[in-house]
Amino acid sequence: MGKESVTALDLHRIGSQYFGEKLLVVEVWAEGVRFVWIDKGQPDDESAAFLHINLDMLSIEKIEGFLDALTGATGTYIP
């Protein structure tokens, strides 16, 4: 089984499934991925969470698991 790669588009689409209509920014750092979301119309109400992971170990399943735990939701990414 080959190593799955995760693209920037995958990261944003997965995040959008969890944060819906909120403005979403996804930052890729050497140490992991940071999700920043803002309720539309509430620019002073910014929230963020950082998934600390070696980027070589990043997978769709790990991103979904992190966001499931963060939001209490369950999502399944469909490309």
PAZAPA-4460 file (N, C-alpha, C; in steps of 0.05 Angstrom, whole numbers, plus 32768, in hexadecimal, padded with zeros to 4 digits):
% residues 79
    n_x    n_y    n_z   ca_x   ca_y   ca_z    c_x    c_y    c_z   seq   type   mol
   8011   7FE8   8000   8000   8000   8000   8012   8019   8000     1      M     A
   800E   802B   7FED   801E   8043   7FEB   8017   8058   7FFF     2      G     A
   8029   806A   8003   8025   8081   8015   8012   8095   8008     3      K     A
   7FFD   809B   8017   7FE9   80AE   800E   7FF4   80CB   8012     4      E     A
   7FF0   80DC   7FFF   7FF9   80F8   8002   7FE0   810A   8006     5      S     A
   7FE3   811E   8016   7FCE   8131   801C   7FD5   814C   8010     6      V     A
   7FC4   8157   8000   7FC9   8170   7FF3   7FBE   8187   8003     7      T     A
   7FC6   819F   7FFC   7FBA   81B7   8009   7F9C   81B8   8004     8      A     A
   7F94   81B1   7FEC   7F77   81B0   7FE6   7F68   819C   7FF8     9      L     A
   7F74   8185   7FFC   7F68   8171   800E   7F65   817D   802A    10      D     A
   7F7A   818A   8034   7F78   8196   804F   7F61   81AA   8051    11      L     A
   7F5F   81BB   803D   7F4A   81CF   803E   7F2E   81C2   803C    12      H     A
   7F2B   81AF   802A   7F11   81A2   8026   7F09   8193   803F    13      R     A
   7F1B   8185   804B   7F15   8176   8064   7F0D   818A   807A    14      I     A
   7F1D   819F   807D   7F16   81B3   8091   7EFB   81BF   808D    15      G     A
   7EF4   81C5   8074   7EDB   81D1   806D   7EC3   81BF   8074    16      S     A
   7EC7   81A5   8074   7EB2   8192   807C   7EAC   8195   809A    17      Q     A
   7EBF   819D   80A9   7EBC   81A0   80C6   7EB3   81BC   80CE    18      Y     A
   7EBC   81D0   80C0   7EB7   81EC   80C8   7EA2   81F9   80B7    19      F     A
   7E97   81EC   80A3   7E81   81F5   8093   7E84   8211   8088    20      G     A
   7E72   8223   808F   7E71   823D   8084   7E85   8251   8090    21      E     A
   7E94   8248   80A3   7EA8   825A   80AF   7EBF   825F   809C    22      K     A
   7ECC   8276   809E   7EE4   827B   808E   7EFA   826A   8099    23      L     A
   7F08   825B   8087   7F1C   8248   8090   7F36   824E   8082    24      L     A
   7F4B   824D   8092   7F67   824F   8089   7F75   8236   8092    25      V     A
   7F84   822A   8081   7F94   8212   8089   7FB2   821A   8083    26      V     A
   7FC2   8218   8098   7FDE   821E   8096   7FEE   8205   8099    27      E     A
   8001   8200   8087   8013   81E9   8089   802E   81F3   8093    28      V     A
   8035   81E8   80AA   804F   81EF   80B7   8061   81D6   80B6    29      W     A
   807A   81DA   80BB   808D   81C3   80BB   8085   81AF   80D2    30      A     A
   8078   81B9   80E7   8071   81A9   80FE   8055   819E   80FD    31      E     A
   8045   81A5   80E9   8029   819C   80E7   8017   81AE   80D8    32      G     A
   7FFE   81AD   80DF   7FE9   81BC   80D0   7FD9   81CD   80E4    33      V     A
   7FD4   81E6   80DD   7FC4   81F8   80EE   7FAA   81FF   80E0    34      R     A
   7F94   81FA   80ED   7F79   8202   80E3   7F70   821B   80F1    35      F     A
   7F69   822F   80E2   7F5F   8248   80EE   7F43   824D   80E2    36      V     A
   7F2F   8252   80F3   7F14   8257   80E9   7F08   826F   80F7    37      W     A
   7EF8   827D   80E7   7EEB   8296   80F1   7ECE   8295   80E8    38      I     A
   7EBC   829B   80FB   7EA0   829D   80F4   7E9C   82B5   80E1    39      D     A
   7E8E   82B2   80CB   7E8A   82C8   80B9   7E7B   82DF   80C8    40      K     A
   7E85   82F7   80C4   7E79   830E   80D1   7E84   8313   80ED    41      G     A
   7E96   8301   80F6   7EA2   8304   8111   7EC0   8303   810F    42      Q     A
   7ECD   8317   8102   7EEA   8316   80FE   7EFB   8315   8117    43      P     A
   7EEF   831D   812E   7EFF   831D   8146   7EFC   8302   8155    44      D     A
   7EEE   82EF   814A   7EE8   82D6   8157   7EF7   82BF   8148    45      D     A
   7F11   82C0   8148   7F22   82AD   813B   7F29   8296   814D    46      E     A
   7F27   827D   8143   7F2F   8266   8152   7F44   8256   8142    47      S     A
   7F55   8247   814F   7F69   8238   8141   7F70   821E   8150    48      A     A
   7F7A   820B   8141   7F83   81F2   814D   7F9B   81E8   813C    49      A     A
   7FAE   81DC   814A   7FC6   81D3   813C   7FC9   81B5   813F    50      F     A
   7FCB   81A7   8129   7FD1   818B   8128   7FEF   8187   8126    51      L     A
   7FFB   8180   813C   8018   817D   813D   801F   8161   8133    52      H     A
   802A   815F   811A   802F   8146   810E   8046   8149   80FA    53      I     A
   8056   8135   80F7   806A   8134   80E2   805B   8133   80C8    54      N     A
   8061   8145   80B6   8052   8147   809C   8054   812D   808C    55      L     A
   8069   811E   8090   806C   8104   8082   8057   80F0   808C    56      D     A
   804D   80F4   80A4   8039   80E2   80B1   801C   80EC   80AD    57      M     A
   8019   8103   80A0   7FFE   810F   809D   7FED   80FE   808A    58      L     A
   7FD5   80F8   8092   7FC2   80E9   8081   7FA6   80F4   8085    59      S     A
   7F95   80EE   8072   7F79   80F7   8074   7F6C   80EC   808E    60      I     A
   7F72   80D3   8095   7F67   80C7   80AD   7F70   80D6   80C6    61      E     A
   7F89   80DE   80C7   7F93   80ED   80DF   7F87   8109   80E1    62      K     A
   7F84   8116   80CA   7F77   8130   80CA   7F5A   812E   80D3    63      I     A
   7F4C   811B   80C8   7F30   8117   80D1   7F2E   8110   80EE    64      E     A
   7F3F   80FF   80F8   7F3F   80F8   8114   7F44   8110   8126    65      G     A
   7F57   8121   811E   7F5C   813A   812D   7F44   814C   812D    66      F     A
   7F38   8150   8115   7F21   8162   8113   7F08   8156   8121    67      L     A
   7F05   813C   8120   7EEF   812F   812F   7EF1   8135   814C    68      D     A
   7F09   8131   8157   7F0E   8137   8174   7F0A   8154   817B    69      A     A
   7F13   8165   8169   7F11   8182   816D   7EF4   818C   816D    70      L     A
   7EE5   8183   815A   7ECA   818E   8156   7EB4   817C   8161    71      T     A
   7EBA   8163   8168   7EA5   8151   8171   7E94   8146   815A    72      G     A
   7E9C   814C   8142   7E8E   8143   812A   7E9C   812B   811E    73      A     A
   7E8F   811E   810B   7E9B   8108   80FD   7E98   810E   80DF    74      T     A
   7EAF   810F   80D2   7EAE   8115   80B5   7EBC   8100   80A5    75      G     A
   7EB5   80FE   808C   7EC3   80EC   807A   7EC9   80FC   8061    76      T     A
   7EE2   80FE   805B   7EEB   810E   8044   7EE6   80FE   802B    77      Y     A
   7ED8   810B   8018   7ED2   80FF   7FFE   7EDF   8112   7FE9    78      I     A
   7EF5   810A   7FDD   7F02   811C   7FCA   7EF1   8122   7FB2    79      P     A
***
